[in-house]
Amino acid sequence: MKSPLLKNVLAAVLGYVAMFAVSFPLFSLMWMVLGADDAFQPGSWQVSGAWIASSIVLGLIVSTAGGFTCSKLAANRTGVAILVGLVIVLAIVALLPDGSTAPGVRPDDISMLDAMTSAEQPNWVLWINPLIGVLGVLGGAKFEESRR
């Protein structure tokens, strides 16, 4: 691949794909371990403290994997900068209200898909997610660079 820009863009996209590939099984496992009773506050769509704490840790792991992957494949640090920008833009989009939360009391037995689409997180969690993503991406990139 001759163009460093193209290589960096592709590395950033693949870094984001790696984040998804790591995220889905980890968050699915967390859902299986916690279940609805521990993932949510009683009778509510508000996520629990256990879910918030676990998701912060998993968010760091996921974004670290993305930063590592991107740094490994990129022509230079610009690839990591592109991934950081992508993480920030997508996190800002996630801040936009989508109206998908379920109304009323949460039933005891819900699917993971219902949980994903209806969960309500405190605003402060939504605002720190971009920070967690950026820190993880930069940490993963730094770790990969230290291995060279």
KETOR-719547 format. One line per field, with one value per atom (N, C-alpha, C): residue in three letters; atom name; x, y, z. Coordinates in Angstrom, 3 decimals, padded with zeros to 6 digits. Example, Ala and Ser with C-alpha at 12.3 -4.5 7.8 and 13.67 -1.06 7.14 Angstrom:
REM residues 2
residu Ala Ala Ala Ser Ser Ser
atome N CA C N CA C
xx 013.190 012.300 013.200 012.850 013.670 012.900
yy -005.690 -004.500 -003.300 -002.250 -001.060 000.030
zz 007.800 007.800 007.800 007.080 007.140 007.870
***
This chain:
REM residues 148
residu Met Met Met Lys Lys Lys Ser Ser Ser Pro Pro Pro Leu Leu Leu Leu Leu Leu Lys Lys Lys Asn Asn Asn Val Val Val Leu Leu Leu Ala Ala Ala Ala Ala Ala Val Val Val Leu Leu Leu Gly Gly Gly Tyr Tyr Tyr Val Val Val Ala Ala Ala Met Met Met Phe Phe Phe Ala Ala Ala Val Val Val Ser Ser Ser Phe Phe Phe Pro Pro Pro Leu Leu Leu Phe Phe Phe Ser Ser Ser Leu Leu Leu Met Met Met Trp Trp Trp Met Met Met Val Val Val Leu Leu Leu Gly Gly Gly Ala Ala Ala Asp Asp Asp Asp Asp Asp Ala Ala Ala Phe Phe Phe Gln Gln Gln Pro Pro Pro Gly Gly Gly Ser Ser Ser Trp Trp Trp Gln Gln Gln Val Val Val Ser Ser Ser Gly Gly Gly Ala Ala Ala Trp Trp Trp Ile Ile Ile Ala Ala Ala Ser Ser Ser Ser Ser Ser Ile Ile Ile Val Val Val Leu Leu Leu Gly Gly Gly Leu Leu Leu Ile Ile Ile Val Val Val Ser Ser Ser Thr Thr Thr Ala Ala Ala Gly Gly Gly Gly Gly Gly Phe Phe Phe Thr Thr Thr Cys Cys Cys Ser Ser Ser Lys Lys Lys Leu Leu Leu Ala Ala Ala Ala Ala Ala Asn Asn Asn Arg Arg Arg Thr Thr Thr Gly Gly Gly Val Val Val Ala Ala Ala Ile Ile Ile Leu Leu Leu Val Val Val Gly Gly Gly Leu Leu Leu Val Val Val Ile Ile Ile Val Val Val Leu Leu Leu Ala Ala Ala Ile Ile Ile Val Val Val Ala Ala Ala Leu Leu Leu Leu Leu Leu Pro Pro Pro Asp Asp Asp Gly Gly Gly Ser Ser Ser Thr Thr Thr Ala Ala Ala Pro Pro Pro Gly Gly Gly Val Val Val Arg Arg Arg Pro Pro Pro Asp Asp Asp Asp Asp Asp Ile Ile Ile Ser Ser Ser Met Met Met Leu Leu Leu Asp Asp Asp Ala Ala Ala Met Met Met Thr Thr Thr Ser Ser Ser Ala Ala Ala Glu Glu Glu Gln Gln Gln Pro Pro Pro Asn Asn Asn Trp Trp Trp Val Val Val Leu Leu Leu Trp Trp Trp Ile Ile Ile Asn Asn Asn Pro Pro Pro Leu Leu Leu Ile Ile Ile Gly Gly Gly Val Val Val Leu Leu Leu Gly Gly Gly Val Val Val Leu Leu Leu Gly Gly Gly Gly Gly Gly Ala Ala Ala Lys Lys Lys Phe Phe Phe Glu Glu Glu Glu Glu Glu Ser Ser Ser Arg Arg Arg Arg Arg Arg
atome N CA C N CA C N CA C N CA C N CA C N CA C N CA C N CA C N CA C N CA C N CA C N CA C N CA C N CA C N CA C N CA C N CA C N CA C N CA C N CA C N CA C N CA C N CA C N CA C N CA C N CA C N CA C N CA C N CA C N CA C N CA C N CA C N CA C N CA C N CA C N CA C N CA C N CA C N CA C N CA C N CA C N CA C N CA C N CA C N CA C N CA C N CA C N CA C N CA C N CA C N CA C N CA C N CA C N CA C N CA C N CA C N CA C N CA C N CA C N CA C N CA C N CA C N CA C N CA C N CA C N CA C N CA C N CA C N CA C N CA C N CA C N CA C N CA C N CA C N CA C N CA C N CA C N CA C N CA C N CA C N CA C N CA C N CA C N CA C N CA C N CA C N CA C N CA C N CA C N CA C N CA C N CA C N CA C N CA C N CA C N CA C N CA C N CA C N CA C N CA C N CA C N CA C N CA C N CA C N CA C N CA C N CA C N CA C N CA C N CA C N CA C N CA C N CA C N CA C N CA C N CA C N CA C N CA C N CA C N CA C N CA C N CA C N CA C N CA C N CA C N CA C N CA C N CA C N CA C N CA C N CA C N CA C N CA C N CA C N CA C N CA C N CA C N CA C N CA C N CA C N CA C N CA C N CA C N CA C N CA C N CA C N CA C N CA C
xx 000.865 000.000 000.909 000.783 001.705 001.320 000.062 -000.364 -000.411 000.417 000.360 -001.011 -001.655 -002.967 -003.980 -003.988 -004.910 -004.624 -003.354 -002.970 -003.421 -003.279 -003.695 -005.208 -005.947 -007.410 -007.858 -007.273 -007.620 -007.258 -006.119 -005.707 -006.689 -007.155 -008.127 -009.443 -009.888 -011.135 -010.981 -009.866 -009.637 -009.463 -008.898 -008.831 -010.227 -011.123 -012.506 -013.215 -012.954 -013.518 -013.024 -011.745 -011.202 -011.920 -012.235 -012.958 -014.320 -015.013 -016.308 -016.141 -015.120 -014.890 -014.574 -013.915 -013.603 -014.798 -015.478 -016.584 -017.754 -018.178 -019.393 -019.293 -018.243 -018.194 -017.993 -017.203 -016.981 -018.259 -018.989 -020.220 -021.308 -021.303 -022.248 -021.956 -020.686 -020.301 -020.697 -020.472 -020.859 -022.366 -023.156 -024.610 -024.973 -024.287 -024.585 -024.208 -023.127 -022.689 -023.611 -023.910 -024.726 -026.217 -026.685 -028.119 -028.865 -030.153 -030.962 -030.996 -031.037 -031.162 -029.968 -028.776 -027.585 -027.134 -027.621 -027.252 -028.086 -029.292 -030.210 -030.586 -031.001 -031.584 -032.956 -033.425 -034.677 -035.853 -036.523 -037.716 -037.499 -036.258 -035.929 -035.091 -035.071 -034.183 -032.844 -032.669 -031.403 -030.371 -029.196 -028.162 -027.643 -027.130 -026.631 -025.189 -024.738 -023.343 -022.399 -022.809 -021.981 -021.811 -022.895 -022.801 -021.901 -022.063 -021.246 -019.763 -019.427 -018.024 -017.444 -018.197 -017.725 -017.580 -018.512 -018.443 -017.277 -016.898 -015.727 -014.466 -014.339 -013.176 -013.158 -014.305 -014.360 -014.136 -014.622 -014.395 -012.912 -012.166 -010.710 -010.051 -010.487 -009.925 -010.220 -011.454 -011.888 -011.111 -011.027 -010.347 -008.838 -008.277 -006.858 -006.589 -007.478 -007.333 -007.400 -008.298 -008.405 -007.164 -006.645 -005.434 -004.227 -004.119 -003.024 -003.082 -004.270 -004.466 -004.157 -004.697 -004.483 -002.998 -002.329 -000.911 -000.076 -000.444 000.284 000.180 -000.971 -001.228 -000.954 -000.901 -000.791 000.604 000.655 001.935 002.704 001.959 002.576 001.505 001.837 000.917 -000.377 -000.402 -001.613 -002.776 -002.490 -003.536 -004.214 -003.419 -003.972 -004.780 -004.289 -005.032 -006.392 -006.429 -007.701 -008.638 -008.122 -008.958 -009.468 -008.618 -009.058 -010.200 -010.057 -011.125 -012.409 -012.287 -013.448 -014.147 -013.369 -013.932 -014.677 -014.095 -014.735 -016.024 -015.974 -017.173 -018.296 -017.986 -019.030 -019.550 -018.696 -019.155 -020.078 -019.795 -020.673 -022.021 -021.998 -023.252 -024.068 -023.382 -024.080 -024.736 -024.275 -024.880 -026.236 -026.476 -027.733 -028.884 -029.971 -031.098 -031.707 -032.052 -032.630 -034.059 -034.539 -035.912 -036.208 -035.186 -035.421 -035.621 -035.588 -035.765 -037.204 -037.335 -038.662 -039.362 -040.643 -041.374 -041.710 -041.896 -042.421 -041.432 -042.009 -041.242 -040.602 -039.360 -038.645 -039.158 -039.515 -039.915 -038.714 -038.963 -037.874 -037.072 -037.743 -037.089 -037.010 -035.798 -035.613 -034.441 -034.461 -033.366 -032.212 -031.059 -029.905 -030.178 -030.884 -031.212 -032.102 -033.110 -033.961 -033.140 -032.220 -031.365 -030.502 -029.936 -029.064 -029.823 -031.046 -031.789 -032.541 -032.775 -033.606 -032.874 -031.638 -030.893 -030.720 -030.815 -030.593 -029.379 -028.397 -027.184 -027.190 -026.572 -026.451 -025.666 -025.988 -025.319 -023.811 -023.336 -021.894 -021.179 -021.838 -021.237 -021.117 -022.155 -022.115 -020.998 -020.740 -019.704 -018.293 -018.121 -016.754 -016.395 -017.394 -017.094 -016.098 -016.217 -015.190 -013.792 -013.720 -012.433 -011.840 -012.665 -012.212 -011.714 -012.477 -012.077 -010.754 -010.588 -009.343 -008.162 -008.336 -007.243 -006.859 -007.861 -007.575 -006.875 -007.337 -006.707 -005.251 -005.017 -003.642 -002.774 -003.340 -002.595 -002.257 -003.221 -002.970 -001.919 -001.967 -000.979 000.409 000.469 001.757 002.344 001.482 001.933 002.478 001.772 002.236 003.561 003.683 004.940 006.102 005.843 006.919 007.430 006.641 007.030 007.907 008.005 008.793 010.255
yy -001.169 000.000 001.229 002.063 003.175 004.411 004.702 005.932 005.764 006.550 006.476 006.895 007.868 008.303 007.174 006.493 005.372 004.268 003.985 002.971 003.383 004.666 005.155 005.099 005.468 005.410 003.964 003.074 001.654 001.115 001.510 001.067 001.564 002.800 003.340 002.579 002.294 001.538 000.135 -000.511 -001.850 -001.818 -000.731 -000.566 -000.498 000.215 000.306 -001.039 -001.758 -003.108 -004.008 -003.890 -004.675 -004.323 -003.040 -002.632 -003.323 -003.364 -004.041 -005.535 -006.135 -007.570 -007.964 -007.094 -007.360 -006.991 -005.926 -005.412 -006.379 -006.905 -007.720 -008.929 -009.748 -010.895 -010.492 -009.444 -009.040 -008.515 -007.663 -007.135 -008.200 -009.143 -010.263 -011.114 -011.367 -012.127 -011.373 -010.060 -009.272 -009.358 -009.332 -009.452 -010.816 -011.872 -013.217 -013.348 -012.714 -012.788 -011.973 -010.742 -009.874 -010.178 -010.421 -010.599 -009.292 -009.320 -008.105 -007.571 -008.472 -008.030 -007.218 -007.584 -006.852 -005.788 -005.856 -004.860 -003.591 -003.730 -002.600 -002.386 -001.167 -000.891 -001.564 -001.966 -002.726 -002.027 -002.778 -002.295 -001.115 -000.810 000.401 000.054 000.974 000.854 001.535 002.124 002.753 001.663 001.775 000.770 000.880 -000.227 -000.295 000.192 000.405 000.766 -000.332 -001.589 -002.718 -002.684 -002.379 -002.301 -001.144 000.001 001.173 000.887 000.354 000.074 -000.946 -002.002 -003.034 -002.482 -001.643 -001.116 -000.148 000.541 001.422 000.583 -000.496 -001.376 -002.014 -002.540 -003.168 -002.143 -000.921 000.134 000.415 000.394 000.584 -000.578 -001.792 -002.966 -002.912 -002.608 -002.555 -001.491 -000.296 000.786 000.553 -000.112 -000.468 -001.430 -002.403 -003.351 -002.612 -001.643 -000.865 -000.043 000.605 001.409 000.561 -000.608 -001.532 -001.962 -002.394 -002.856 -001.752 -000.573 000.557 000.899 000.978 001.330 000.292 -000.965 -002.054 -001.947 -001.500 -001.487 -000.142 000.928 002.278 002.559 003.482 003.915 004.770 005.519 006.386 006.755 007.679 008.054 008.706 009.130 009.741 008.743 007.462 006.445 006.420 006.518 006.545 007.822 008.947 010.210 010.103 009.432 009.236 008.392 007.326 006.485 007.272 008.087 008.929 009.832 010.451 011.301 010.524 009.320 008.467 008.119 007.778 007.460 008.673 009.852 011.063 011.365 011.308 011.616 010.630 009.349 008.358 008.456 008.848 009.042 010.254 011.293 012.474 012.107 011.315 010.861 010.064 009.266 008.480 009.362 010.604 011.531 012.050 011.979 012.487 011.586 012.173 011.333 010.604 009.330 008.557 008.097 008.321 007.995 006.516 005.669 004.229 003.581 004.344 003.737 003.266 002.151 001.579 002.341 002.543 003.269 002.366 002.982 002.277 001.405 000.488 -000.399 -001.495 -001.812 -002.867 -004.228 -005.109 -006.460 -007.236 -008.282 -009.074 -009.826 -010.333 -011.156 -010.371 -009.925 -009.182 -009.774 -009.582 -010.069 -009.072 -009.534 -008.648 -007.526 -007.820 -006.788 -005.710 -006.115 -005.139 -004.302 -004.948 -004.229 -003.206 -003.596 -002.692 -001.482 -001.692 -000.596 000.262 -000.247 000.482 000.972 000.552 000.946 002.464 002.992 004.422 004.584 005.292 005.537 006.973 007.218 008.608 009.432 010.704 011.580 011.603 011.549 011.621 010.431 009.277 008.104 008.345 008.909 009.199 010.186 011.115 012.116 011.585 010.588 010.071 008.972 008.407 007.362 007.812 009.027 009.451 009.520 009.978 010.057 008.662 007.727 006.340 005.795 006.048 005.575 006.155 007.452 008.109 007.596 007.502 007.009 005.577 004.744 003.361 003.260 004.009 003.983 004.433 005.541 006.037 005.059 004.453 003.465 002.232 001.746 000.583 000.876 002.077 002.473 002.579 003.173 003.314 001.941 001.027 -000.317 -001.012 -000.896 -001.519 -000.921 000.395 001.061 000.647 000.390 -000.007 -001.410 -002.189 -003.558 -003.620 -002.520 -002.523 -002.529
zz 000.000 000.000 000.000 -001.004 -001.173 -000.366 -000.252 000.404 001.923 002.655 004.119 004.662 004.013 004.482 004.380 003.259 003.075 004.089 004.300 005.282 006.685 007.019 008.341 008.516 007.479 007.560 007.727 006.936 007.047 008.429 008.965 010.300 011.362 011.223 012.176 012.098 010.883 010.710 011.297 011.031 011.575 013.091 013.611 015.064 015.662 014.982 015.460 015.329 014.261 014.103 015.231 015.578 016.689 017.991 018.168 019.371 019.432 018.314 018.280 018.541 017.906 018.047 019.488 020.218 021.627 022.504 022.153 022.957 023.050 021.925 021.918 022.853 022.756 023.673 025.137 025.386 026.782 027.429 026.717 027.283 027.348 026.417 026.490 027.717 027.969 029.160 030.429 030.425 031.599 031.831 030.758 030.884 031.458 030.992 031.501 032.973 033.379 034.778 035.679 035.293 036.148 036.028 034.830 034.625 034.854 034.586 034.705 036.129 037.112 038.503 038.983 038.527 038.960 037.967 036.734 035.737 035.861 036.432 036.570 038.024 038.305 039.608 039.652 040.836 040.944 040.250 039.356 038.671 037.746 037.430 036.681 035.456 034.519 033.363 033.632 034.829 035.211 035.520 034.901 035.141 036.568 037.074 038.444 038.534 039.747 039.981 039.516 039.695 039.247 037.732 037.028 035.560 035.154 035.788 035.440 035.663 036.839 037.151 036.170 035.907 034.976 033.568 033.144 031.785 031.609 032.661 032.581 032.377 033.144 033.000 031.616 031.179 029.858 028.750 028.941 027.958 027.764 028.858 028.757 028.027 028.327 027.656 026.156 025.822 024.422 023.651 024.206 023.490 023.428 024.421 024.381 023.229 023.048 021.936 020.599 020.489 019.262 018.991 020.016 019.859 019.500 020.111 019.811 018.353 017.923 016.545 015.546 015.801 014.903 014.802 015.935 015.941 015.202 015.350 014.691 013.165 012.670 011.232 010.557 011.324 010.757 010.213 009.264 008.698 009.705 010.543 011.536 012.584 013.469 014.558 014.055 012.829 012.290 012.311 012.112 012.170 013.527 014.582 015.946 016.155 015.627 015.740 015.043 013.905 013.202 014.050 014.654 015.518 016.717 017.316 018.437 017.985 016.828 016.294 016.062 015.540 015.299 016.612 017.628 018.947 019.511 019.396 019.924 019.171 017.850 017.053 017.369 017.413 017.684 019.123 020.053 021.432 021.523 020.766 020.752 020.134 019.073 018.465 019.481 020.312 021.335 022.387 022.520 023.480 023.017 021.718 021.181 021.622 022.100 022.534 021.340 021.572 020.478 020.768 021.971 022.308 022.342 022.467 022.412 023.780 024.840 026.149 026.319 026.975 027.201 028.312 028.170 029.211 030.397 031.531 032.698 033.431 034.181 035.042 034.192 034.522 033.808 034.275 033.336 033.733 034.268 035.022 035.598 034.549 033.542 032.526 031.219 030.864 029.617 028.850 027.557 026.717 026.736 026.273 026.189 025.185 024.109 023.130 023.740 024.516 025.207 026.175 026.862 027.809 027.082 025.941 025.183 024.657 024.226 023.610 024.610 025.811 026.767 028.005 028.193 029.391 029.446 030.642 030.871 031.768 031.252 032.020 032.515 033.652 034.109 033.079 032.987 032.011 032.185 033.422 033.629 033.001 032.949 032.306 030.809 030.213 028.782 028.449 029.366 029.118 029.343 030.206 030.413 029.420 028.724 027.745 026.679 026.130 025.162 025.788 027.020 027.712 027.896 028.325 028.491 027.157 026.089 024.772 024.317 024.485 024.071 024.894 026.205 027.056 026.692 026.442 026.063 024.725 023.733 022.412 022.520 023.221 023.362 024.152 025.182 025.966 025.150 024.371 023.519 022.465 021.889 020.884 021.516 022.697 023.382 023.732 024.177 024.494 023.248 022.131 020.893 020.449 020.551 020.150 021.036 022.303 023.219 022.911 022.198 021.854 020.618 019.866 018.619 018.914
***
